[in-house]
Amino acid sequence: MKALAGSPRPSRSGLAKGILLGGLLVSMGFFVLAWLAQQGRARARFDVAAIEARSRLENRLRDCEDLLRGVRGFAQASGGVSRLSFRTYLQPMDLGKRYPGLLGVAYGIPLLPAGSEAVERRLRAEHGRPDLRIHPGVGFGDDAIVLFEEPEEPNLRALGFNSSSLEAQRASLVGARDSGELRASPPMALAQAPEAGPGLVLRLAVYEATSLTATIEERRRAFIGYANAVFLLQQLAADSLSRVAADGMHLRLADLGDPERPQVFLEGGRDSPRRWWQRFGPKGLSRREELGIGGRQWELRFEAGRTFFQAGEIGLPWFVLLAGLQTTLLVAALVRSINLTGQRARQLANKMTEELHRSESRLRAIARVMPDAIMVLDAEGRYVEVLTADTTRLVAPPEVMTGRKVEEFLSPELAKSVLEIIRRAMEERQMQSLEYSLETPKGRLRFDARVAPMDVEIDGRPCVIWVARDVTERKAQEAILRQTQKLESLGVLAGGIAHDFNNLLTAIQGHLSLGRLVVEDGEDPTHHFNRMDASIQRAADLARQLLAYAGRGDFRVEPLALNALVTEMTELLGVSRSKKVELEITLSEGLPLIHGDRTQLQQVVMNLVTNASEAIGDRTGHVVMATGTCQIGAAMLKSRFSGQRLEGGNYVTLAVTDDGSGMAPEVLGRIFEPFFTTKPTGRGLGLSAMLGILKAHKAGIEIHSELGQGTCITLFFPATLADGSPLSSA
């Protein structure tokens, strides 16, 4: 890095080299410590897995020993074992499930003094099979014959078997008889399952007395039988093998009958999937355990290769080394360049400060020429900053408002609304709007505010930006325009009503003339008088509705039945539309009440029908006006009524659908703008006046229109009870 112009070139010092050398030594030291710690962690995992596998195998063997001790206790307690009693004792134990790898449990007796013929007779009598005999013969020394075995069906070949015919089995039989303790055969092939791998036979002697005699000679004289348990070692050790396989280890079992030449009889386990990073780890781990069972010693050798080590156990030391080296390099580079970096940082800070001052100056200049008041408020409603070109439109000077809360300047109701808008803007992260009135040095003004959450916090506090526009003059113009629109609609009504009044007056005059003739003829004119009275009542009703619509009636908010209001306007709606337009009214039964001003809502209905009729023009058309109900939830508010201040709940709907010309998208986007109109003689009030009425009634509007396909306008009025409270959802 070149030195700045005019500044001296920095000289190299020994500090950077010292940092490099010291960092290297420290990094290597931490690498060794992390390596040893992770090796210890892996060794602990390995030892835990090995000890658990050994414990599982040992527990299986102890369960088998307990089984044989139970058989011996049964035989000694019963005084004599029969095929039926032996089966009755063992069948409830569910041997296949409780003792994995168990092929059968047998009971046998010594050949002497009964002799082979007596044993064969008993064997045949117990099983009811004359073909049973002692096999492979007698005369092996210490002959002992298997009488019973459970389960019997898969072990028929064992019945009559001379357990002394094989040297390995004879040794375990004699050892069990002379010691009174459990004795195990070496691993060997089993006659019941010669292809299933090595098996194991456990034996326990049965004596006449329940207590063990003191000498070998006494035990031999008291010896009356023995209990066998035959196992497949692969299944017996399945728990241990599956445990080491799950941990990515190997297990090898060897019999230590000859310590110089251990006999390996079972191997199992597997390596974990190999990963590239494991080549950087240790070669492997091993552990040796010994297990004694039935007078024999087994060696359990556990091994694990490179794949046993986890990513953290291999990667962490290297990560520590690399992180240490990288940190050392960074610190050395930092020390060398800190002077230049500090100088450039100060230059950059000065430049940024100047740019910030310029940006702030531009923003304040923009705020001074804008007609709106711009304010920043925090979540508690505290004024953080106030900018405006005309301070007379504020409740107080900006320097007084800054740092104080809205409750100190606004009415309780307005302050509550302001805090609610701020909360909603921060939670929904969307722009909100609010219309409100405020007492200012200029008098009472009406404002339309837009509130948006800020992406950054100010002094650690989330804030919103509040832009308020003075709409007092616009609201006054809208009120004038609404009255103008009403007068225009009254002009439309006047033509239709004049025609209806002319018809009514003609009918009255006709019945009056007929009544005179009837009187001259001396007849009763009551019928004609009644018809005249009916026509007069119709004219009076029509006049009352016209006065109410013109605003000459009383204005008041009250509970209203929307169906009744539409029905009352049937005649007015009939005269306000083209005779070529057919009006169909569909009213849903059982609608809840709504709360509103009858006259204003009549104006809304009249405007909808008039606009629909004008959209059809001079051709024949169809207008459908229908009422109904709707429940609006949070998702519907967000997707269909964004920007409209509606709340979730039950609503009564009024939909007006026509098959007129429809509206293009660019027209649809401007229909609520004051003074915007597509009619040659229109004044541009239309839907903007109706929108003001709907806002006053907390109602919503939804418009669907396609050019050439017609238009559907649906109004949503909050459903209320008779006292004006909202109708709760069922």
VOGU-3710 file (C-alpha; in Angstrom, 3 decimals, decimal comma):
1> mkalagsprp> 0,000/0,000/0,000  1,509/3,311/-1,092  1,908/6,094/1,422  -0,214/9,202/1,095  1,373/12,096/-0,819  3,358/14,342/1,448  3,364/11,872/4,338  6,394/9,839/5,451  6,527/6,184/4,407  5,809/4,003/7,486
11> srsglakgil> 8,841/2,033/8,693  8,655/-1,670/9,449  9,042/-2,635/13,068  9,715/-5,885/14,854  6,223/-5,804/16,403  4,559/-7,389/13,366  7,177/-10,184/13,260  6,778/-10,764/16,967  3,019/-11,011/16,561  3,464/-13,522/13,722
21> lggllvsmgf> 5,882/-15,727/15,685  3,912/-15,543/18,928  0,605/-16,159/17,135  2,060/-19,220/15,405  3,239/-20,723/18,710  -0,060/-19,975/20,451  -2,042/-21,401/17,528  0,004/-24,617/17,576  -0,498/-24,892/21,332  -4,259/-24,489/21,034
31> fvlawlaqqg> -4,235/-26,957/18,137  -2,588/-29,620/20,322  -4,974/-28,939/23,202  -8,015/-29,103/20,906  -6,656/-32,293/19,277  -6,224/-34,007/22,657  -9,630/-32,791/23,882  -11,426/-34,065/20,795  -9,545/-37,364/20,953  -10,678/-37,682/24,554
41> rararfdvaa> -14,243/-36,960/23,472  -14,100/-39,613/20,739  -12,482/-42,117/23,154  -15,270/-41,464/25,677  -17,919/-42,123/23,013  -16,081/-45,257/21,958  -15,746/-46,545/25,534  -19,401/-45,855/26,326  -20,521/-47,746/23,213  -18,190/-50,670/23,998
51> iearsrlenr> -19,255/-50,893/27,644  -22,921/-50,726/26,684  -22,481/-53,503/24,076  -20,654/-55,675/26,626  -23,365/-55,006/29,232  -26,099/-56,003/26,800  -24,380/-59,303/26,027  -23,680/-59,959/29,689  -27,303/-59,209/30,634  -28,498/-61,678/27,984
61> lrdcedllrg> -26,239/-64,397/29,421  -27,352/-63,628/32,978  -30,988/-63,892/31,881  -30,199/-67,346/30,456  -28,493/-68,341/33,711  -31,566/-67,206/35,680  -33,748/-69,298/33,359  -31,725/-72,451/34,095  -31,724/-71,768/37,836  -35,485/-71,501/37,662
71> vrgfaqasgg> -35,693/-74,891/35,874  -33,439/-76,454/38,523  -35,579/-75,022/41,314  -38,710/-76,344/39,597  -37,198/-79,834/39,212  -36,037/-80,005/42,846  -39,324/-78,669/44,198  -41,534/-80,996/42,125  -39,704/-84,148/43,253  -39,860/-85,544/39,748
81> vsrlsfrtyl> -40,090/-83,990/36,278  -42,533/-85,271/33,656  -43,030/-84,172/30,094  -46,380/-82,528/30,984  -45,095/-80,673/34,070  -41,981/-79,543/32,201  -44,079/-78,136/29,346  -46,594/-76,559/31,745  -43,764/-74,774/33,553  -42,030/-73,374/30,433
91> qpmdlgkryp> -44,843/-72,537/28,018  -46,095/-69,358/29,851  -42,575/-67,886/29,697  -42,820/-67,083/25,961  -39,219/-68,265/25,490  -38,870/-67,106/21,865  -39,484/-63,427/22,682  -37,864/-63,152/26,083  -34,656/-65,006/25,204  -33,357/-64,077/21,709
101> gllgvaygip> -31,407/-66,884/20,039  -32,811/-69,580/22,359  -33,466/-72,810/20,416  -34,682/-74,852/23,365  -34,565/-75,667/27,080  -33,927/-79,358/27,853  -34,017/-81,600/30,899  -31,904/-84,754/31,074  -30,936/-87,495/33,544  -27,763/-89,501/34,108
111> llpagseave> -27,720/-93,020/32,650  -26,724/-94,779/35,903  -28,086/-96,436/37,976  -31,229/-96,796/35,822  -29,413/-98,212/32,832  -30,026/-97,470/29,162  -33,065/-99,722/28,770  -34,918/-98,082/31,654  -34,122/-94,625/30,279  -35,359/-95,597/26,795
121> rrlraehgrp> -38,599/-97,025/28,250  -39,228/-93,808/30,120  -38,365/-91,755/27,044  -40,850/-93,679/24,884  -43,560/-93,696/27,546  -43,326/-89,953/28,227  -43,523/-89,018/24,526  -45,727/-91,870/23,302  -43,300/-92,646/20,498  -41,874/-96,188/20,258
131> dlrihpgvgf> -39,179/-95,050/17,792  -37,302/-92,953/20,331  -33,944/-94,264/21,498  -30,670/-93,077/22,964  -28,327/-91,706/20,312  -25,586/-91,833/19,226  -25,190/-94,537/21,891  -23,786/-95,056/25,400  -20,434/-95,871/26,914  -18,805/-92,464/26,549
141> gddaivlfee> -18,401/-92,090/30,283  -20,696/-89,996/32,519  -23,546/-90,624/30,054  -26,537/-88,292/30,458  -29,637/-88,445/28,243  -32,001/-85,618/27,175  -35,561/-86,587/28,210  -37,553/-83,405/27,423  -37,007/-80,222/25,425  -39,212/-77,146/24,881
151> peepnlralg> -40,277/-76,100/22,375  -40,449/-79,762/21,389  -41,378/-79,633/17,692  -38,179/-77,982/16,337  -36,025/-79,990/18,785  -37,212/-83,586/18,186  -33,691/-84,595/17,132  -32,434/-83,717/20,605  -34,737/-86,171/22,414  -32,654/-89,145/23,618
161> fnsssleaqr> -29,368/-87,378/22,826  -26,411/-88,486/24,951  -24,851/-85,178/26,068  -21,540/-86,944/26,834  -21,106/-88,169/23,274  -19,184/-84,981/22,363  -16,056/-84,125/24,269  -16,834/-80,405/24,447  -20,309/-81,071/25,822  -19,103/-83,806/28,191
171> aslvgardsg> -16,629/-81,371/29,770  -19,353/-78,810/30,475  -21,703/-81,548/31,785  -19,121/-82,954/34,205  -18,115/-79,430/35,278  -21,743/-78,522/36,034  -22,285/-81,776/37,965  -19,147/-81,500/40,075  -19,303/-77,763/40,808  -23,034/-77,183/41,149
181> elrasppmal> -22,570/-73,969/39,120  -23,411/-72,945/35,565  -21,103/-74,337/32,907  -20,901/-73,400/29,249  -19,768/-75,347/26,251  -17,290/-73,801/23,831  -18,848/-72,224/20,733  -19,857/-75,086/18,454  -22,231/-76,128/15,674  -25,661/-77,230/16,924
191> aqapeagpgl> -27,515/-80,315/15,765  -30,815/-78,381/15,667  -29,422/-75,719/13,292  -26,067/-76,780/11,833  -26,122/-74,032/9,131  -27,049/-71,139/11,476  -23,564/-70,509/12,801  -21,962/-71,257/16,155  -24,102/-72,063/19,122  -23,721/-72,222/22,882
201> vlrlavyeat> -24,995/-74,757/25,419  -25,399/-73,692/29,061  -25,852/-76,416/31,722  -26,850/-76,518/35,368  -26,925/-79,684/37,500  -30,005/-80,768/39,489  -29,494/-82,503/42,868  -31,817/-84,346/45,229  -31,285/-81,810/47,993  -32,023/-78,146/47,508
211> sltatieerr> -28,782/-77,131/49,269  -25,436/-77,684/47,584  -23,413/-80,521/49,164  -19,899/-79,883/50,394  -17,726/-82,339/48,407  -17,514/-83,475/44,820  -18,304/-87,079/45,799  -21,443/-86,011/47,642  -22,553/-83,895/44,650  -22,004/-86,837/42,282
221> rafigyanav> -24,140/-89,107/44,492  -26,883/-86,425/44,761  -26,851/-85,725/40,966  -30,291/-86,646/39,501  -30,483/-84,540/36,326  -29,442/-81,457/34,469  -31,010/-78,468/32,669  -29,743/-77,356/29,242  -30,267/-74,081/27,362  -29,218/-74,085/23,697
231> fllqqlaads> -28,549/-70,743/21,945  -27,491/-69,405/18,569  -24,698/-66,959/19,366  -25,477/-64,657/16,401  -28,982/-63,992/17,718  -27,919/-64,000/21,373  -25,447/-61,213/20,654  -27,718/-59,338/18,206  -28,287/-56,410/20,631  -24,555/-55,911/21,092
241> lsrvaadgmh> -23,800/-56,241/17,381  -26,535/-53,776/16,399  -25,271/-51,293/19,019  -21,713/-51,278/17,694  -22,957/-51,217/14,076  -25,023/-48,113/14,820  -21,878/-46,422/16,178  -19,719/-47,416/13,205  -17,656/-49,968/15,204  -16,618/-53,629/14,892
251> lrladlgdpe> -16,959/-56,354/17,539  -15,070/-59,642/17,569  -15,837/-62,392/20,117  -13,259/-65,076/20,852  -13,241/-68,033/23,265  -10,164/-68,092/25,540  -10,213/-71,831/26,235  -6,649/-71,742/24,947  -5,277/-68,283/25,863  -2,411/-68,701/23,399
261> rpqvfleggr> -4,761/-69,401/20,517  -8,117/-67,619/21,054  -10,957/-69,129/19,019  -12,836/-66,347/17,208  -16,442/-67,461/16,893  -18,396/-64,294/16,068  -17,727/-60,966/14,324  -20,050/-58,081/13,547  -20,515/-54,344/13,167  -19,724/-51,988/10,317
271> dsprrwwqrf> -17,927/-48,808/9,358  -19,758/-45,489/9,063  -19,914/-43,908/5,584  -16,510/-42,513/4,675  -16,089/-38,760/4,277  -13,173/-36,942/2,660  -12,308/-34,987/5,772  -11,838/-38,163/7,844  -8,433/-38,739/6,206  -7,145/-35,877/8,404
281> gpkglsrree> -8,141/-37,668/11,614  -6,532/-40,414/13,748  -6,228/-43,947/12,411  -8,662/-45,545/14,848  -9,467/-46,825/18,344  -9,556/-50,268/19,975  -10,607/-51,756/23,306  -10,459/-55,226/24,835  -12,942/-56,596/27,345  -13,235/-60,020/28,977
291> lgiggrqwel> -16,497/-61,707/29,908  -16,810/-64,814/32,067  -19,764/-67,185/31,612  -20,195/-70,734/32,817  -16,522/-71,300/33,641  -15,317/-69,979/30,269  -13,669/-66,704/29,402  -14,608/-64,721/26,312  -12,605/-61,904/24,788  -14,570/-58,970/23,340
301> rfeagrtffq> -12,428/-56,802/21,056  -13,937/-53,505/19,884  -12,387/-51,578/16,997  -13,256/-48,364/15,167  -11,559/-46,929/12,101  -11,225/-43,363/10,851  -14,909/-43,227/9,948  -15,865/-43,397/13,651  -14,681/-39,842/14,261  -17,224/-37,054/13,859
311> ageiglpwfv> -16,691/-33,860/11,907  -16,185/-31,725/15,000  -13,683/-34,173/16,535  -11,506/-33,950/13,421  -12,285/-30,463/12,163  -12,249/-28,459/15,398  -8,456/-28,681/16,031  -7,748/-27,752/12,418  -10,292/-24,953/12,636  -8,602/-23,672/15,794
321> llaglqttll> -5,220/-23,749/14,032  -6,473/-21,992/10,910  -8,446/-19,449/12,939  -5,397/-18,732/15,065  -3,167/-18,297/12,031  -5,721/-16,112/10,309  -6,194/-14,008/13,425  -2,447/-13,645/13,761  -2,116/-12,472/10,164  -5,003/-10,062/10,566
331> vaalvrsinl> -3,622/-8,592/13,790  -0,176/-8,208/12,255  -1,633/-6,517/9,194  -3,780/-4,334/11,428  -0,819/-3,232/13,513  1,149/-2,350/10,401  -1,612/-0,356/8,735  -3,387/1,149/11,723  -1,897/4,604/11,260  -2,916/4,867/7,602
341> tgqrarqlan> -6,315/3,338/8,346  -6,944/5,788/11,169  -6,033/8,747/9,006  -8,243/7,597/6,146  -11,055/6,802/8,579  -10,940/10,351/9,897  -10,996/11,742/6,367  -13,948/9,508/5,466  -15,783/10,460/8,687  -15,342/14,161/7,909
351> kmteelhrse> -16,593/13,617/4,372  -19,607/11,610/5,555  -20,421/14,226/8,182  -20,374/16,954/5,575  -22,573/14,887/3,252  -24,958/14,188/6,137  -25,225/17,906/6,875  -25,938/18,611/3,216  -28,598/15,856/3,075  -30,234/17,134/6,247
361> srlraiarvm> -30,233/20,673/4,857  -31,882/19,484/1,623  -34,541/17,548/3,546  -35,374/20,533/5,721  -35,610/22,773/2,650  -37,974/20,281/0,987  -40,077/20,108/4,167  -40,341/23,925/4,258  -41,811/24,162/0,750  -44,217/21,216/1,113
371> pdaimvldae> -47,815/21,964/2,203  -47,840/18,894/4,452  -46,711/18,546/8,055  -44,046/15,825/8,448  -43,563/14,305/11,890  -41,561/11,411/13,315  -43,160/9,656/16,313  -41,998/6,682/18,382  -44,085/3,757/19,605  -45,190/5,680/22,717
381> gryvevltad> -46,529/8,588/20,660  -43,631/10,932/21,457  -42,766/13,573/18,860  -39,172/12,891/17,766  -39,078/15,519/14,997  -41,614/17,983/13,529  -41,144/19,649/10,104  -43,623/21,944/8,358  -43,687/25,103/6,239  -46,679/26,536/8,120
391> ttrlvappev> -46,510/26,172/11,899  -49,979/27,719/12,288  -51,416/24,375/11,185  -49,914/22,670/14,260  -51,407/22,532/17,734  -48,184/24,040/19,107  -44,793/25,252/17,812  -42,435/22,406/16,723  -39,892/23,192/19,440  -42,623/22,783/22,074
401> mtgrkveefl> -43,946/19,497/20,628  -40,559/17,805/20,182  -39,840/15,299/22,952  -43,391/15,334/24,345  -46,246/12,861/23,872  -49,423/13,290/21,846  -51,592/13,038/24,993  -50,308/16,476/26,020  -51,682/18,182/22,894  -54,614/16,100/21,578
411> spelaksvle> -57,979/15,141/23,012  -58,130/11,720/24,728  -60,167/10,195/21,880  -57,848/11,484/19,155  -54,717/10,548/21,110  -56,068/7,002/21,469  -56,709/6,796/17,710  -53,204/8,125/16,949  -51,546/5,524/19,224  -53,647/2,746/17,688
421> iirrameerq> -52,606/3,769/14,138  -48,942/3,845/15,202  -49,231/0,377/16,773  -50,964/-1,069/13,699  -48,374/0,412/11,314  -45,500/-1,113/13,324  -47,125/-4,543/13,684  -48,341/-4,920/10,083  -45,349/-3,087/8,541  -47,765/-1,369/6,137
431> mqsleyslet> -48,916/2,198/5,567  -52,008/3,284/7,539  -54,330/6,285/7,138  -56,347/8,446/9,510  -58,699/11,418/9,102  -59,084/13,733/12,076  -59,979/17,289/13,114  -57,669/19,542/15,112  -57,907/22,946/16,814  -55,056/25,121/15,509
441> pkgrlrfdar> -54,233/28,858/15,467  -56,051/28,913/12,105  -59,166/27,429/13,656  -60,495/23,885/13,425  -58,856/22,124/10,493  -59,422/18,727/8,947  -56,361/16,556/8,187  -55,780/13,392/6,154  -52,722/11,545/7,529  -50,577/8,770/6,052
451> vapmdveidg> -48,527/6,764/8,556  -45,673/4,422/7,559  -43,162/2,451/9,693  -39,509/3,486/9,391  -36,907/0,884/8,451  -34,359/2,234/10,927  -34,603/3,018/14,626  -33,875/6,428/16,136  -31,962/6,342/19,420  -32,798/2,640/19,686
461> rpcviwvard> -36,552/3,243/19,366  -38,790/2,070/16,500  -40,556/5,028/14,880  -43,108/5,926/12,230  -43,226/8,862/9,838  -46,489/10,805/9,951  -47,432/12,979/6,948  -50,557/15,108/7,563  -52,250/17,127/4,787  -54,772/19,889/5,412
471> vterkaqeai> -57,977/18,766/3,619  -60,343/21,279/5,212  -61,024/23,122/1,952  -61,326/19,889/-0,021  -63,870/18,492/2,449  -65,923/21,668/2,160  -65,892/21,386/-1,636  -66,899/17,731/-1,402  -69,872/18,677/0,805  -70,943/21,232/-1,795
481> lrqtqklesl> -70,497/18,660/-4,561  -72,552/16,098/-2,662  -75,406/18,567/-2,447  -74,988/19,341/-6,150  -75,088/15,635/-6,971  -78,213/15,244/-4,908  -79,835/18,108/-6,810  -78,832/16,447/-10,089  -80,389/13,181/-8,982  -83,466/15,117/-7,867
491> gvlaggiahd> -83,681/16,541/-11,390  -83,695/13,004/-12,755  -86,368/12,087/-10,234  -88,443/15,165/-11,040  -89,031/14,071/-14,629  -90,162/10,602/-13,589  -92,222/11,867/-10,663  -93,914/14,542/-12,799  -95,012/11,767/-15,154  -96,314/9,671/-12,224
501> fnnlltaiqg> -98,081/12,685/-10,677  -99,660/13,489/-14,041  -100,966/9,897/-14,225  -102,275/10,114/-10,665  -103,956/13,490/-11,287  -105,514/12,161/-14,501  -106,885/9,189/-12,552  -108,221/11,487/-9,819  -109,836/13,799/-12,385  -111,401/10,834/-14,191
511> hlslgrlvve> -112,884/9,346/-11,047  -114,095/12,825/-10,034  -115,984/13,197/-13,333  -117,415/9,694/-13,015  -118,463/10,454/-9,456  -120,411/13,534/-10,610  -122,250/11,521/-13,229  -123,099/8,859/-10,667  -124,421/11,512/-8,274  -126,555/13,065/-11,023
521> dgedpthhfn> -127,999/9,626/-11,706  -128,797/9,211/-8,036  -126,307/6,354/-7,497  -123,675/5,792/-4,777  -120,317/7,461/-5,721  -118,335/5,765/-2,896  -116,410/3,472/-5,246  -115,027/6,375/-7,228  -114,221/8,310/-4,079  -112,224/5,329/-2,740
531> rmdasiqraa> -110,211/5,115/-5,968  -109,566/8,851/-5,772  -108,411/8,487/-2,153  -106,012/5,618/-3,074  -104,474/7,755/-5,842  -104,105/10,698/-3,457  -102,355/8,422/-0,866  -99,932/7,173/-3,507  -99,134/10,745/-4,481  -98,599/11,698/-0,820
541> dlarqllaya> -96,263/8,729/-0,233  -94,264/9,606/-3,328  -93,988/13,206/-2,138  -92,805/12,146/1,350  -90,084/9,940/-0,147  -88,972/12,752/-2,409  -88,752/15,169/0,553  -86,746/12,667/2,583  -84,332/12,056/-0,302  -83,987/15,810/-0,886
551> grgdfrvepl> -82,794/16,226/2,726  -85,918/17,963/3,998  -86,610/15,200/6,499  -84,885/14,618/9,838  -81,210/13,413/9,692  -80,476/10,903/12,376  -78,546/7,668/12,887  -80,766/4,733/13,803  -81,031/0,954/13,489  -82,144/0,110/9,949
561> alnalvtemt> -83,337/-2,991/8,148  -81,624/-2,903/4,739  -84,379/-4,976/3,092  -87,056/-2,519/4,304  -85,045/0,486/3,095  -84,688/-1,020/-0,400  -88,366/-1,963/-0,495  -89,428/1,578/0,472  -87,423/2,987/-2,459  -88,963/0,711/-5,083
571> ellgvsrskk> -91,106/3,452/-6,627  -88,283/6,028/-6,573  -85,942/3,500/-8,187  -88,562/2,826/-10,836  -88,761/6,433/-12,000  -84,999/7,093/-11,814  -83,996/4,614/-14,485  -84,616/4,081/-18,176  -87,799/2,217/-19,037  -85,674/-0,158/-21,143
581> veleitlseg> -83,742/-1,275/-18,073  -85,280/-4,099/-16,061  -84,601/-3,911/-12,301  -84,555/-7,184/-10,370  -84,476/-7,061/-6,568  -83,386/-10,152/-4,580  -83,647/-9,842/-0,794  -82,137/-12,407/1,588  -84,315/-13,212/4,586  -83,311/-12,788/8,221
591> lplihgdrtq> -80,693/-10,069/7,716  -79,205/-8,439/10,847  -79,741/-4,721/11,433  -77,327/-1,995/10,343  -76,775/1,413/11,961  -76,942/4,526/9,794  -78,711/7,583/8,445  -81,716/6,598/6,331  -81,528/9,611/3,985  -77,817/9,212/3,226
601> lqqvvmnlvt> -78,197/5,480/2,598  -81,133/6,177/0,282  -78,852/8,535/-1,645  -76,235/5,742/-1,910  -78,797/3,249/-3,246  -80,206/5,833/-5,668  -76,687/6,656/-6,982  -75,865/2,965/-7,517  -79,051/2,268/-9,493  -78,776/5,517/-11,473
611> naseaigdrt> -75,143/4,805/-12,415  -75,999/1,232/-13,392  -78,873/2,436/-15,591  -76,677/5,077/-17,248  -73,967/2,471/-17,911  -76,512/0,463/-19,960  -77,552/3,556/-21,945  -80,392/3,513/-24,486  -80,324/-0,224/-25,102  -82,299/-2,878/-23,236
621> ghvvmatgtc> -80,483/-4,036/-20,136  -80,716/-5,717/-16,773  -79,842/-4,476/-13,262  -79,840/-6,828/-10,259  -79,866/-5,494/-6,694  -79,325/-8,175/-3,997  -78,837/-8,182/-0,229  -76,994/-10,767/1,873  -74,529/-11,353/4,708  -70,780/-11,903/4,880
631> qigaamlksr> -68,195/-12,622/7,570  -64,855/-10,863/7,070  -61,694/-12,232/8,685  -58,112/-10,982/8,933  -56,964/-12,629/5,689  -59,909/-11,161/3,761  -59,248/-7,698/5,214  -55,647/-7,813/4,034  -56,304/-9,209/0,547  -59,553/-7,446/-0,466
641> fsgqrleggn> -59,954/-4,350/1,748  -56,415/-3,009/2,071  -56,560/0,721/2,797  -60,191/0,624/3,975  -60,641/1,025/7,712  -62,741/-2,070/8,267  -62,640/-4,411/11,233  -63,225/-8,165/11,174  -66,757/-9,341/11,932  -70,231/-9,822/10,456
651> yvtlavtddg> -71,413/-7,574/7,624  -74,662/-7,010/5,695  -74,043/-6,689/1,939  -75,793/-4,801/-0,851  -74,684/-5,720/-4,390  -75,767/-3,908/-7,582  -74,852/-5,671/-10,850  -75,456/-4,386/-14,379  -74,731/-5,699/-17,862  -73,629/-2,283/-19,126
661> sgmapevlgr> -70,453/-1,109/-20,815  -68,130/-1,718/-17,861  -64,971/0,268/-17,091  -61,389/0,105/-18,339  -58,633/-0,357/-15,690  -57,435/3,253/-16,033  -61,000/4,523/-15,431  -61,545/2,075/-12,555  -58,448/3,452/-10,819  -59,835/7,036/-10,765
671> ifepffttkp> -63,556/6,607/-10,062  -63,247/7,899/-6,488  -61,409/11,073/-7,467  -63,505/14,269/-7,029  -64,375/16,021/-10,343  -63,407/12,955/-12,378  -66,260/11,898/-14,691  -66,802/10,102/-18,009  -70,283/11,678/-18,500  -70,528/14,682/-20,834
681> tgrglglsam> -72,917/16,431/-18,418  -71,576/14,994/-15,172  -69,922/16,981/-12,361  -67,531/14,253/-11,164  -69,108/13,623/-7,744  -70,605/10,169/-8,248  -68,742/7,537/-6,282  -66,546/10,048/-4,405  -69,642/11,411/-2,606  -70,839/7,888/-1,947
691> lgilkahkag> -67,391/6,922/-0,600  -67,598/9,713/1,981  -70,976/8,422/3,157  -69,612/4,854/3,398  -66,618/6,004/5,471  -68,971/7,798/7,875  -70,884/4,518/8,264  -67,638/2,470/8,702  -68,705/0,533/5,614  -66,577/-0,970/2,844
701> ieihselgqg> -66,896/-1,164/-0,931  -65,654/-3,649/-3,523  -65,889/-3,084/-7,305  -65,456/-5,625/-10,106  -65,718/-4,307/-13,667  -64,563/-5,368/-17,123  -64,853/-3,340/-20,273  -67,865/-4,595/-22,252  -68,832/-7,093/-19,521  -70,621/-4,908/-16,959
711> tcitlffpat> -69,978/-3,862/-13,379  -70,718/-5,230/-9,902  -70,484/-2,901/-6,880  -70,835/-4,498/-3,422  -71,245/-2,510/-0,211  -70,409/-3,974/3,231  -72,259/-2,499/6,267  -71,293/-3,624/9,825  -74,044/-5,839/11,258  -75,309/-4,466/14,586
721> ladgsplssa> -77,796/-5,147/17,332  -80,725/-2,811/18,019  -78,591/-0,723/20,420  -75,916/-0,207/17,765  -73,334/-2,598/19,275  -71,554/-4,940/16,834  -73,094/-8,352/16,170  -70,664/-10,926/17,528  -69,679/-13,973/15,466  -71,405/-17,240/16,338
//
